[in-house]
Amino acid sequence: MRRDILLILSVVMSLSAFAQTPKGKVTITITTEQKQALDGATVELLHSKDSALVKTAITDKTGLAEFEPAVAQTYLVRASNVGHQPQYSQPFTLTTEQASLTLPALSLTAKAANQLAGVTVTAKKPFIQKLNDRIVVNVDNSIVSAGSTALDVLERSPGITLDQNDAISLRGRAGVIIMIDGKPTPMTGADLANYLRGLPSNAIERIDIITNPSAKYDAAGNSGIIDIRLKKDQRFGTNGTLTAGFGHGELPKANAGGTFNYRNKKVNVFGNYNYSYRENLNNLIINRNFYKDGAFVGSDDKDNYAEFPVSSHTARLGADFFPSKNTTLGFVVNSNFTDFKRDANITTIVNDTKNEAESKIISTGSDNNDFNNTVANINLKHKFDSTGRELTADVDYGVYSSRSFTRTASSFYNLNGSTRRDNDILDGDQDGELTLRTAKVDYVNPLPKGAKFEAGFKTSYVSSDNDAKFFKVFSSGRVVDPTKTNQFLYKEYNNAAYVNYSKEFKKFNVQLGLRGEQTNLKTHQVKGSVDFKNDYFQLFPSAYFNYKLTDDQTVGVSVSRRIDRPGYNQLNPFLFQIDPGIYSTGDPNLKPQTTWSYEANYTVKNINFTLGYSHTINAQNTVLSPILDVIPNFEIEAGTDSNITVQIPVNLKSSDYIGLTANAPIRVSKWWNMINNVNVYYNYFSGNLGGAQLDNGAPAATIRSNNTFTLKKGWTAELNANLNTGGRYGYMVLDPQWGLAVGGQKTVMQGKGTFRFSLTDIFWTNLPKATVTNPGRYVENWHAYRDTRVGTLSFTYRFGNNKVQAARRRTTASEEERQRAGGN
């Protein structure tokens, strides 16, 4: 019923904003004191009685702005422009008989120089913005996001979903690239999720969601790019922020940190440090059913309860030097030190061929993991002249190390409590290191008549060494387990080059791009002395076209080809034990997937619609399968449960996606703003896993509504609602889930301090549930309970100068490599 009420309210509010039809048109011309037309001035149509905003327009090259009011009323107009004093018109009344009304022109007076020097920008960006080529999530402007983590914010962002393994999908498609400040993270899967859990939201400025990147970006990411931009202060002098927060759900969470910046005309020094401690839980309820030649042969029921505290230190230090007005030389070092522990209690009830309980397994699992990651970057930017011709260069060197100590201990019982066999204890000592070295150069050359040429080159070399030792533990001591102990060495060379050409016309603009990438990789598995090599070269074209129908209507189309190389941990053939009946592994023969993506978009005023289609070859998917179907020589010890599954990445034949996305910001009233995002899509998968044919698809939808309320005396409130109807992801079908979050904030200390409080997932309903089907072999039903209902209180204090200097945006060299370096 709660879901029905939320949906009804959303529909009613949306209809109320669009139900009224225009009755007339108002036009006005904005000029300077010298009666010259002002292009790009902001003109607001206001209700005369309370100055509530009705509509906003931007003047064209003739200084003309047009409105089509919803009803006949009395209005007034406010015009403003950078460097000018705002100006109001006289109130006027629009009657139902009037088809149009032309108001007297308004002239804006230029501000004096001393007035301009004291300007302080106080405008607040909305939590979610739709720009031409991306959706921007302004994290710092979300009350609900205060005191949470990067993973929490991503899960609440438009079109983003997480599965039971915390794998991230964008608009129903896997293969998304996660970047930090323009550089892909070196992790995938659980490693990436743990890193994002340790990155507090107060360290993030914004998140850019790019669904169809140009040739300038790495060709990786068939569903797009998610770029997490960390905070960097842009003010002159010394300034920064201090933040602390505490939250509690089922378990406690806390964070603290600060940013600092010193800037003058010759140098800018910046940095931040954040500490996060979060105790998390994951209670995974699993029902597994096994079949042989279509006949039921047994099942089990698992209750896997795990608590895992994550302690993370994130630090960033950098500087920009300005030896001349056209040259900037800089460096930045990013480090993350994460300590991740897990304590799990797993109860397994084993059922016979009649689906009746016959035995029980009690297991405990403990992990102690350390991830230490550091990347250093030096960068150069040089402007050759005032036309915009410039050269940028970046060199990155990063080391990602991990150390993991694990123990899985299991006891086997009959239903009467007697012991079935000896205990099984497995210790793991896993050590990994990945090193990346990347360099890139980009050149931009503006051409006459609105044209521009861009070109660039990138080279990278990535090497990793993963050494895993496993030991069977007996009362007499430990013995090496040769079936799991292994060492895996990986080397990859990538070279890429691109060209882009774009041109602006009066009514439309066009961009054409081509990127070429050469890949050479080598792997060596010490166990069995197995070597693997693969070399390939591929081209990745892209094209974009936008046409301006009217001043407030634009249509556009785009197409691009992209590639997703396997994450480094997906290639690792190590066999990891989760409990006696569940393993995970990688496949060195996993192929990259390639995708053609097509998009058409239509924007009217501030509402945007995007229709997208993509076709992927060799689609990568993670499957669950009986282990003997995947690893025929796997030895099952006598007396153990023979129903063992393995989680492994595979290549399907293909996958197809078609979806329609709508972004609709609505100003319900002067104090209430609403931003709605709807994504309706259909995923279709085709493949074959050990004779199990997959030719199936399913529709799905994600709906999000972000509401902000500006109240009196410095109070602001926020209400967020989301619904995910589920959908198909290869062999897995997700059930629907929804959530509701609220928050409030109060500014104090003359705007320098902010208290925020929030409660996420109020009804504890935003929990994943799914069914995995491997036809004729295996069916699994799972449901995960997580610590998503959390109350948080945080405080932020800002200090320093308020004079803003234009920011320099960095995109360093190691863009794709950091995304794929997980599991090192």
C-alpha positions in Angstrom: 0.0 0.0 0.0 2.9 2.4 0.8 4.2 1.8 -2.7 0.8 2.6 -4.3 0.5 5.8 -2.2 3.9 6.9 -3.4 3.2 6.2 -7.0 -0.2 8.0 -6.8 1.4 11.1 -5.2 4.1 11.2 -7.8 1.6 11.0 -10.7 -0.6 13.7 -9.1 2.3 16.1 -8.6 3.5 15.5 -12.2 0.1 16.0 -13.7 -0.5 19.1 -11.6 2.6 20.6 -13.2 1.6 19.9 -16.8 -2.2 19.9 -16.7 -2.8 23.5 -17.6 -2.5 24.6 -21.2 -1.1 28.0 -22.4 -3.5 30.9 -22.9 -1.2 33.5 -24.4 2.4 34.5 -25.1 4.5 37.3 -23.6 7.6 38.7 -25.3 10.1 41.2 -24.1 13.5 42.6 -25.3 16.5 43.1 -23.0 19.1 45.7 -23.9 22.1 47.5 -22.5 22.0 51.2 -21.5 23.3 51.9 -25.1 20.2 50.0 -26.4 22.3 47.1 -27.7 20.7 43.7 -27.6 21.8 41.5 -24.7 22.4 37.9 -25.8 22.2 35.2 -23.0 20.5 37.3 -20.3 18.3 35.4 -17.8 14.6 36.5 -17.8 12.2 35.3 -15.2 8.4 35.5 -15.3 7.0 36.0 -11.8 3.6 36.1 -10.1 2.9 39.7 -9.2 1.3 39.0 -5.8 4.2 36.9 -4.3 7.1 37.0 -6.8 6.9 33.2 -7.2 8.8 32.0 -10.3 6.6 30.8 -13.1 9.0 30.3 -16.0 12.6 31.2 -17.0 13.9 32.1 -20.5 17.2 33.1 -22.0 17.4 35.9 -24.5 18.5 35.2 -28.1 21.0 37.3 -30.2 18.3 40.0 -30.7 17.8 40.2 -26.9 14.3 38.7 -27.3 12.8 36.4 -24.6 9.4 34.7 -24.9 7.0 33.1 -22.4 3.8 31.2 -22.7 2.1 31.5 -19.3 -0.2 28.7 -18.1 -3.2 30.9 -17.0 -4.5 34.4 -17.3 -3.0 36.3 -14.3 -1.1 39.4 -13.2 2.7 39.0 -13.7 6.0 40.9 -13.7 9.3 40.2 -15.3 12.8 40.2 -13.8 15.9 40.4 -16.1 19.5 39.8 -15.0 22.9 39.3 -16.6 26.5 38.9 -15.4 28.0 42.3 -14.7 24.7 44.1 -14.8 22.1 45.3 -12.2 18.9 43.3 -12.3 15.8 45.1 -13.5 12.1 44.5 -13.0 9.2 45.4 -15.3 5.9 47.0 -14.1 3.2 44.5 -13.2 1.0 43.5 -16.2 -2.2 41.5 -16.6 -2.6 38.8 -19.2 -6.3 38.1 -20.1 -7.8 35.1 -21.7 -8.7 37.1 -24.9 -5.0 38.1 -25.6 -3.1 35.9 -28.0 0.1 37.7 -27.3 1.5 40.6 -25.3 4.7 42.6 -26.1 6.2 44.4 -23.1 8.3 47.5 -23.2 12.0 46.8 -23.5 14.1 46.6 -20.3 17.6 48.2 -20.2 20.2 46.7 -17.8 22.8 49.0 -16.2 26.4 47.8 -16.0 27.8 47.4 -12.5 30.7 49.5 -11.4 34.1 47.8 -11.1 34.1 48.1 -7.3 30.7 46.4 -7.2 32.0 43.5 -9.3 34.9 42.9 -7.0 32.7 42.1 -4.0 30.3 39.6 -5.7 29.8 36.4 -3.8 28.1 33.5 -5.7 25.4 31.9 -3.5 23.4 30.1 -6.2 22.9 26.4 -5.3 23.0 23.7 -7.9 20.3 21.1 -7.8 21.1 17.6 -6.6 20.7 16.2 -10.1 21.4 18.2 -13.4 20.9 17.1 -17.0 23.5 18.7 -19.3 24.0 18.2 -23.0 26.2 15.1 -22.8 25.8 13.9 -19.2 23.8 13.8 -16.0 25.5 15.5 -13.0 24.8 14.4 -9.4 25.9 17.3 -7.2 26.6 15.3 -4.1 27.5 18.2 -1.8 24.0 19.7 -2.4 22.2 16.5 -1.2 21.1 16.5 2.4 20.4 12.7 2.3 23.9 12.0 1.1 25.6 13.6 4.1 27.5 11.1 6.2 27.1 8.3 3.7 29.6 6.7 1.3 30.3 6.9 -2.5 28.6 3.5 -2.9 25.5 4.8 -1.1 25.3 7.9 -3.4 25.8 5.8 -6.5 23.0 3.5 -5.6 20.7 6.6 -5.2 21.7 8.1 -8.5 19.6 8.0 -11.7 19.8 4.8 -13.7 22.4 3.1 -11.4 21.7 -0.3 -9.8 23.8 -2.8 -7.7 23.4 -6.6 -7.7 24.1 -9.1 -4.8 27.8 -8.8 -5.4 27.8 -5.0 -5.5 28.5 -5.0 -9.3 27.4 -1.7 -10.7 25.0 -1.4 -13.7 24.0 1.8 -15.6 20.5 1.9 -17.1 20.2 -1.8 -16.9 23.6 -2.6 -18.5 26.8 -3.9 -16.9 30.2 -2.8 -18.3 30.3 0.7 -16.7 33.6 2.4 -16.1 34.1 4.0 -12.7 36.5 6.9 -12.7 37.9 9.1 -9.9 38.9 12.6 -11.1 39.0 11.4 -14.7 41.1 8.3 -13.8 39.5 4.8 -13.7 39.8 3.1 -10.3 42.0 0.1 -10.2 39.3 -2.2 -8.9 36.2 -4.2 -10.0 33.6 -6.3 -8.2 33.9 -6.7 -4.5 37.3 -4.8 -4.4 35.7 -1.7 -6.0 32.7 -1.9 -3.7 34.9 -2.0 -0.6 36.9 1.0 -1.9 33.7 3.0 -2.5 32.4 2.0 0.9 35.5 3.6 2.3 35.2 6.8 0.3 32.9 9.2 2.3 30.4 11.4 0.5 31.8 14.5 2.1 35.0 14.1 0.0 32.9 14.2 -3.3 32.0 17.3 -5.2 29.9 15.7 -7.9 29.4 12.6 -10.0 29.2 12.8 -13.9 27.2 10.0 -15.6 28.1 9.9 -19.3 26.2 7.3 -21.3 27.8 7.8 -24.8 31.4 9.2 -24.5 33.3 10.6 -27.5 36.5 9.3 -29.0 38.6 11.4 -26.7 37.7 9.0 -23.8 39.1 5.5 -23.5 36.9 3.1 -25.6 36.1 1.1 -22.5 32.6 1.0 -20.9 29.8 -0.3 -23.1 27.2 1.2 -20.9 29.1 4.5 -20.2 31.3 6.2 -17.7 30.7 7.2 -14.1 33.2 9.9 -13.1 33.5 10.7 -9.4 35.0 14.2 -8.9 36.6 14.9 -5.5 36.4 18.3 -3.9 39.0 21.0 -4.6 38.6 24.5 -3.4 38.9 27.2 -6.0 39.2 30.3 -3.8 42.1 32.7 -3.4 44.0 32.7 -0.1 43.8 29.9 2.5 40.5 28.1 2.9 38.9 24.8 3.4 36.3 22.7 5.2 36.0 20.4 8.2 33.4 17.7 8.4 32.4 15.1 11.0 29.4 12.7 11.1 27.9 9.8 12.9 25.2 7.4 11.8 23.6 4.2 13.1 21.5 1.5 11.4 21.8 -2.0 12.6 25.5 -1.1 13.2 27.4 2.2 13.7 29.1 4.3 11.1 31.3 7.4 11.5 33.4 9.7 9.3 35.6 12.8 9.6 37.8 14.8 7.3 38.8 18.0 5.9 40.0 19.8 2.7 42.4 22.7 2.4 43.5 25.0 -0.4 46.0 27.8 -0.8 46.0 29.8 -4.0 47.7 32.9 -5.2 48.6 34.1 -8.7 51.7 31.8 -8.9 50.7 28.6 -7.1 47.8 26.6 -6.0 48.3 23.9 -3.3 45.4 21.7 -2.4 44.7 18.5 -0.5 42.2 16.6 1.6 42.1 13.8 4.1 39.1 11.7 5.1 38.7 8.9 7.6 35.7 6.5 7.4 34.7 3.7 9.7 31.6 1.7 8.9 30.3 -1.5 10.3 28.2 -3.2 7.6 26.2 -6.4 7.4 25.0 -8.7 4.7 22.5 -11.4 5.5 22.2 -13.6 2.4 19.4 -16.1 2.3 20.0 -18.7 -0.5 17.9 -21.6 -1.7 19.9 -23.8 -4.2 18.4 -26.5 -6.4 20.4 -29.0 -8.4 19.3 -31.0 -11.5 20.9 -33.7 -13.7 19.5 -34.1 -17.2 16.5 -32.1 -16.0 15.8 -34.3 -13.0 15.9 -32.9 -9.4 18.9 -34.4 -7.5 18.9 -32.3 -4.3 19.0 -28.9 -2.8 20.1 -26.9 0.2 19.2 -23.8 2.2 21.8 -21.3 3.3 21.7 -18.5 5.9 24.9 -16.5 5.5 25.1 -13.7 8.1 28.3 -11.6 7.8 29.4 -8.4 9.5 32.3 -6.5 8.0 33.8 -3.4 9.4 35.6 -1.2 6.9 38.2 1.3 8.1 39.5 3.6 5.4 42.0 6.5 5.1 41.8 8.5 1.9 44.4 11.3 1.2 45.0 13.6 -1.7 47.8 16.2 -2.1 48.7 18.3 -5.2 49.8 21.6 -6.5 49.6 23.7 -9.7 52.3 26.1 -10.6 51.8 29.0 -13.1 55.2 30.0 -14.6 53.4 32.1 -17.2 49.8 33.1 -18.0 49.7 30.4 -20.7 51.4 27.5 -18.9 50.4 25.4 -15.9 52.5 22.6 -14.4 51.1 20.4 -11.7 51.2 17.2 -9.7 48.8 15.2 -7.6 49.1 12.1 -5.4 46.1 10.1 -4.4 46.3 7.4 -1.8 43.8 5.0 -0.1 44.5 2.7 2.8 41.7 0.3 3.6 41.4 -2.3 6.3 38.5 -4.7 5.6 37.4 -7.5 7.9 34.7 -10.0 7.6 33.2 -12.4 10.1 30.5 -14.7 8.7 28.3 -17.4 10.2 26.9 -19.8 7.6 24.3 -22.4 8.3 23.5 -24.9 5.5 20.6 -27.4 5.6 21.3 -30.1 2.9 18.1 -31.7 1.4 17.9 -35.0 -0.4 16.2 -36.0 -3.7 12.8 -35.7 -2.1 13.7 -32.2 -0.9 13.7 -33.3 2.7 16.4 -32.2 5.1 19.1 -34.9 5.7 22.1 -33.1 7.2 23.5 -29.7 8.4 26.8 -27.8 7.8 27.9 -25.1 10.2 30.6 -22.8 8.8 32.5 -19.7 9.9 34.4 -17.4 7.7 36.9 -14.7 8.6 38.8 -12.3 6.4 41.5 -9.8 7.3 42.3 -7.7 4.2 44.5 -4.7 3.6 44.4 -2.7 0.4 47.0 0.0 -0.1 46.8 2.1 -3.3 48.8 5.1 -4.4 48.9 6.9 -7.7 51.1 9.8 -8.6 50.5 12.1 -11.6 52.4 15.0 -13.2 50.6 17.1 -15.7 51.3 20.0 -18.1 48.9 22.4 -19.8 50.1 25.0 -22.3 47.9 27.5 -24.3 49.7 28.6 -27.5 47.5 31.7 -28.1 44.2 33.3 -27.3 42.3 31.3 -29.9 42.1 28.2 -27.6 44.9 26.2 -29.2 46.4 24.2 -26.3 48.4 21.1 -25.4 48.0 18.9 -22.3 50.2 16.0 -21.2 49.9 13.6 -18.3 52.1 10.8 -16.8 50.8 8.4 -14.1 52.5 5.8 -12.0 50.5 3.7 -9.6 51.0 0.8 -7.3 48.1 -1.2 -5.9 48.9 -3.8 -3.3 46.7 -6.2 -1.3 47.2 -8.7 1.4 44.5 -11.1 2.6 44.4 -13.7 5.4 41.3 -15.9 5.4 40.0 -18.9 7.3 36.9 -21.0 6.4 36.0 -23.6 9.0 33.1 -26.1 8.6 31.6 -28.8 10.8 29.3 -31.5 9.4 26.4 -32.9 11.3 23.5 -35.3 11.0 20.1 -34.0 11.9 20.2 -35.7 15.3 23.3 -33.7 16.1 25.9 -36.4 15.6 29.1 -35.7 13.6 29.1 -36.9 10.0 32.8 -36.3 9.4 35.9 -34.5 10.5 35.9 -30.7 10.5 37.2 -28.9 7.4 39.5 -25.9 7.9 41.1 -24.0 5.1 43.5 -21.1 5.6 44.4 -18.6 2.8 47.4 -16.3 2.5 47.0 -14.1 -0.6 49.4 -11.4 -1.7 48.9 -9.3 -4.8 50.5 -6.3 -6.4 49.6 -4.4 -9.6 51.7 -1.6 -11.1 50.5 0.7 -13.9 52.4 3.2 -16.0 50.5 5.4 -18.4 51.2 8.5 -20.4 49.0 10.6 -22.7 49.1 13.8 -24.8 46.0 15.8 -26.0 46.0 18.6 -28.5 43.2 21.1 -29.3 43.2 23.4 -32.3 40.3 25.7 -33.0 39.6 26.3 -36.7 37.8 29.1 -38.6 34.0 29.4 -38.7 33.3 27.5 -35.4 35.3 24.4 -36.2 37.7 22.5 -33.9 40.2 19.7 -34.4 41.4 17.5 -31.5 43.9 14.7 -31.4 45.7 12.6 -28.8 47.9 9.6 -28.0 48.1 7.3 -25.0 50.3 4.4 -24.0 50.1 2.2 -21.0 51.8 -0.8 -19.5 50.2 -2.8 -16.6 51.7 -5.7 -14.8 50.4 -7.8 -11.9 51.6 -10.6 -9.7 49.0 -12.6 -7.6 50.4 -15.2 -5.3 47.8 -17.3 -3.3 48.7 -20.0 -0.8 46.1 -22.2 0.7 46.5 -24.7 3.6 44.4 -27.5 5.0 44.5 -27.2 8.8 44.7 -30.4 11.0 45.3 -30.8 14.7 48.9 -31.8 13.8 49.5 -28.6 11.8 49.0 -27.1 8.3 49.5 -28.7 4.9 49.6 -26.9 1.6 46.5 -27.5 -0.5 47.9 -28.0 -4.0 44.4 -27.8 -5.7 44.0 -24.1 -4.8 47.6 -22.8 -4.3 48.7 -20.9 -7.4 50.5 -17.9 -8.8 49.2 -15.8 -11.7 51.3 -13.2 -13.6 49.8 -10.7 -16.0 51.2 -8.2 -18.4 49.3 -5.9 -20.8 50.4 -3.2 -23.3 48.0 -0.7 -24.7 48.5 2.0 -27.3 45.8 4.3 -28.5 45.3 7.4 -30.7 42.3 9.5 -31.6 41.1 12.4 -33.7 38.0 14.5 -33.3 36.5 17.1 -35.6 33.6 19.3 -34.6 31.8 22.3 -36.1 29.2 24.7 -34.9 26.6 26.0 -37.4 23.8 28.5 -36.8 21.1 25.8 -36.1 23.1 22.7 -35.6 26.5 21.2 -34.5 28.3 18.1 -35.5 31.2 16.0 -34.1 33.0 13.1 -35.8 35.7 11.0 -34.0 37.8 7.9 -34.6 39.9 6.1 -32.0 42.3 3.2 -32.6 43.6 0.9 -29.8 46.2 -1.8 -30.0 46.3 -4.4 -27.1 49.0 -7.0 -26.4 48.6 -9.2 -23.3 50.4 -12.1 -21.8 49.5 -14.3 -18.8 51.4 -17.1 -17.0 49.9 -19.5 -14.5 52.6 -21.1 -12.4 50.5 -24.2 -11.6 50.8 -26.4 -14.7 53.0 -23.7 -16.4 50.1 -22.4 -18.5 50.7 -19.4 -20.8 48.2 -17.3 -22.7 48.8 -14.6 -25.3 46.4 -12.3 -27.2 47.1 -9.4 -29.6 44.4 -7.3 -31.3 43.8 -3.9 -32.9 40.4 -2.3 -33.2 38.8 1.0 -34.4 36.2 2.9 -32.4 34.3 5.5 -34.4 31.9 8.0 -32.9 29.5 10.7 -34.3 27.2 13.3 -32.7 24.7 15.6 -34.3 22.4 18.2 -32.6 19.8 20.4 -34.2 18.1 23.4 -32.7 14.4 23.3 -33.7 13.5 26.5 -31.7 15.0 28.4 -28.9 13.8 25.9 -26.4 13.7 22.7 -28.5 16.7 20.6 -29.6 17.0 17.1 -31.1 20.2 15.1 -31.4 21.6 11.7 -32.4 24.8 9.9 -31.6 26.6 6.6 -32.3 29.8 5.1 -30.9 31.6 1.8 -30.8 33.1 0.7 -27.4 35.0 -2.2 -25.8 35.1 -3.7 -22.4 38.3 -5.7 -21.6 38.0 -8.1 -18.7 38.9 -6.9 -15.3 42.2 -8.2 -14.1 40.5 -10.3 -11.4 38.1 -11.8 -14.0 41.2 -13.3 -15.7 42.7 -14.8 -12.5 42.1 -18.6 -12.5 42.5 -18.9 -8.7 39.7 -20.9 -7.0 38.5 -19.1 -3.9 36.3 -20.8 -1.3 33.4 -18.9 0.2 32.1 -22.0 2.1 32.2 -25.7 1.5 29.5 -25.5 -1.2 30.4 -22.2 -3.0 33.5 -21.1 -4.9 34.5 -18.3 -7.2 37.1 -18.1 -9.9 38.2 -16.3 -13.1 38.9 -17.3 -16.7 42.1 -16.3 -18.5 40.4 -17.0 -21.8 37.6 -14.5 -21.2 37.2 -12.3 -24.3 36.6 -8.5 -24.4 33.0 -7.5 -25.3 32.4 -4.9 -28.0 29.3 -2.7 -28.3 27.7 -0.4 -30.8 25.6 2.2 -29.0 23.0 4.5 -30.6 21.1 7.4 -28.9 18.5 9.9 -30.0 17.5 12.7 -27.7 14.9 15.5 -27.6 15.0 18.4 -25.2 12.0 20.8 -24.8 12.7 23.7 -22.3 14.3 21.8 -19.4 12.8 18.4 -20.0 14.9 15.8 -21.8 14.0 12.5 -23.5 16.7 9.9 -24.6 16.0 6.8 -26.7 18.9 4.4 -26.7 19.8 1.1 -28.3 22.9 -1.0 -28.1 24.1 -4.4 -29.4 27.0 -6.2 -27.6 29.1 -9.1 -29.0 30.8 -11.6 -26.5 28.7 -10.1 -23.7 30.4 -10.6 -20.4 28.2 -12.1 -17.7 28.8 -13.7 -14.3 27.1 -17.1 -13.9 26.5 -19.6 -11.1 26.9 -23.3 -12.2 27.5 -26.7 -10.6 31.3 -26.8 -10.3 31.8 -30.1 -12.3 30.2 -28.4 -15.3 32.9 -25.7 -15.3 35.9 -27.6 -13.8 35.4 -31.3 -14.7 38.6 -32.3 -12.8 37.5 -30.7 -9.5 37.9 -33.3 -6.7 35.0 -33.6 -4.2 36.2 -35.0 -0.9 34.5 -38.1 0.4 31.7 -37.4 2.9 31.2 -33.8 1.8 28.1 -32.3 0.2 28.5 -32.9 -3.6 26.2 -30.0 -4.4 29.0 -27.4 -5.1 28.6 -24.3 -7.2 31.1 -21.9 -8.7 30.7 -18.3 -9.7 32.6 -17.6 -12.9 32.6 -14.9 -15.6 31.6 -16.1 -19.1 31.1 -14.7 -22.6 27.5 -14.9 -23.9 26.9 -14.7 -27.6 25.3 -11.3 -27.5 23.1 -8.9 -25.6 20.7 -6.2 -26.8 19.4 -3.2 -24.9 16.7 -0.6 -25.8 15.5 2.0 -23.4 13.8 5.4 -23.0 15.0 7.8 -20.4 13.2 11.0 -19.3 14.5 13.8 -17.0 11.9 16.3 -15.8 12.8 19.1 -13.3 9.5 20.6 -12.0 9.2 23.7 -9.9 6.1 22.9 -7.9 6.1 26.1 -6.0 8.4 28.9 -4.9 9.7 26.6 -2.1 9.4 23.2 -3.6 11.6 21.8 -6.4 11.2 18.3 -7.9 13.6 16.4 -10.2 12.2 13.2 -11.7 14.1 10.6 -13.6 12.4 7.6 -15.4 14.2 4.9 -17.3 12.2 2.2 -19.1 14.2 -0.5 -20.9 14.3 -4.0 -22.2 17.4 -6.3 -22.0 17.7 -9.4 -24.2 20.5 -12.0 -23.8 21.6 -14.8 -26.1 24.2 -17.5 -25.3 25.0 -21.0 -24.3 26.6 -22.3 -21.1 27.5 -26.0 -21.2 24.5 -26.8 -23.4 22.1 -24.5 -21.4 20.7 -22.2 -24.1 19.8 -18.7 -23.1 17.5 -16.7 -25.5 15.4 -14.5 -23.2 14.8 -10.9 -22.2 12.6 -8.9 -19.8 11.4 -5.3 -19.5 12.3 -3.2 -16.5 12.1 0.4 -15.2 13.8 2.6 -12.6 12.0 5.7 -11.3 13.6 8.3 -9.0 12.1 11.5 -7.6 14.3 14.1 -5.7 12.4 16.8 -3.9 13.9 19.8 -2.1 12.1 22.2 0.1 13.5 25.6 0.9 12.0 26.7 4.3 12.5 29.8 6.5 15.3 30.7 8.9 18.0 28.7 7.1 16.1 25.4 7.0 16.1 23.1 4.0 14.5 19.6 3.7 14.8 16.8 1.2 12.6 13.8 0.2 13.9 11.1 -2.2 11.9 8.1 -3.6 13.1 5.4 -5.9 11.6 2.3 -7.5 13.4 -0.5 -9.4 11.0 -3.0 -11.0 13.7 -5.6 -11.4 14.7 -7.1 -14.8 16.9 -9.7 -16.4 20.7 -9.7 -16.3 21.8 -12.8 -18.2 20.8 -15.9 -16.2 19.5 -13.8 -13.3 16.1 -12.1 -12.9 15.8 -9.5 -10.1 12.6 -8.8 -8.1 11.3 -5.2 -7.6 12.6 -3.1 -4.8 11.9 0.5 -3.6 13.1 3.0 -1.0 12.3 6.3 0.6 14.7 8.7 2.3 14.3 12.0 4.1 16.7 14.7 5.4 17.0 18.2 6.7 19.6 20.8 7.2 20.2 24.1 9.0 22.8 26.7 8.3 24.4 28.4 11.3 27.4 30.7 12.1 26.4 33.1 9.3 26.4 30.4 6.7 29.8 28.9 7.6 28.4 25.9 9.4 25.8 23.4 8.3 24.0 20.7 10.4 22.5 17.9 8.4 20.4 14.9 9.4 18.9 12.1 7.3 17.2 8.8 7.4 17.7 6.5 4.4 15.5 3.5 3.3 12.9 4.3 6.0 10.8 1.2 5.5 13.8 -1.1 4.9 12.5 -2.1 1.5 15.4 -1.3 -0.8 16.8 -4.8 -0.6 17.8 -7.0 -3.6 16.1 -10.3 -4.3 16.5 -12.5 -7.4 16.3 -15.9 -9.1 19.2 -17.4 -11.1 18.4 -20.2 -13.6 20.8 -22.4 -15.4 18.3 -24.5 -17.4 18.3 -28.2 -16.7 21.2 -27.9 -14.1 20.7 -25.3 -11.4 18.1 -22.9 -9.9 19.0 -20.4 -7.1 16.8 -18.0 -5.2 18.5 -15.5 -3.0 17.5 -12.5 -0.9 20.0 -10.1 0.7 19.3 -8.0 3.9 21.7 -5.1 4.2 22.2 -2.2 6.6 20.4 0.3 4.3 18.2 2.0 6.9 20.6 4.4 8.6 20.1 7.6 10.5 22.9 10.1 10.2 23.9 13.5 11.8 26.8 15.5 10.4 28.3 19.0 10.7 30.4 20.9 8.2 32.4 24.1 8.9 33.8 26.2 6.0 36.6 28.7 6.5 38.6 31.1 4.4 38.3 33.5 1.6 35.3 33.5 -0.7 36.9 35.0 -3.8 36.6 32.3 -6.5 39.2 31.6 -9.2 38.3 29.5 -12.3 39.1 25.8 -11.8 41.5 23.8 -13.8 40.0 20.4 -14.6 42.4 17.4 -14.7 42.0 14.2 -16.6 45.1 12.1 -16.1 46.5 9.3 -18.2 45.5 6.1 -16.4 41.8 6.2 -17.3 40.9 2.6 -18.2 43.6 0.8 -16.4 42.4 1.8 -12.9 39.0 0.5 -13.6 40.2 -3.0 -14.5 42.9 -3.5 -11.9 40.7 -5.2 -9.3 41.6 -8.4 -7.6 45.3 -7.7 -7.7 
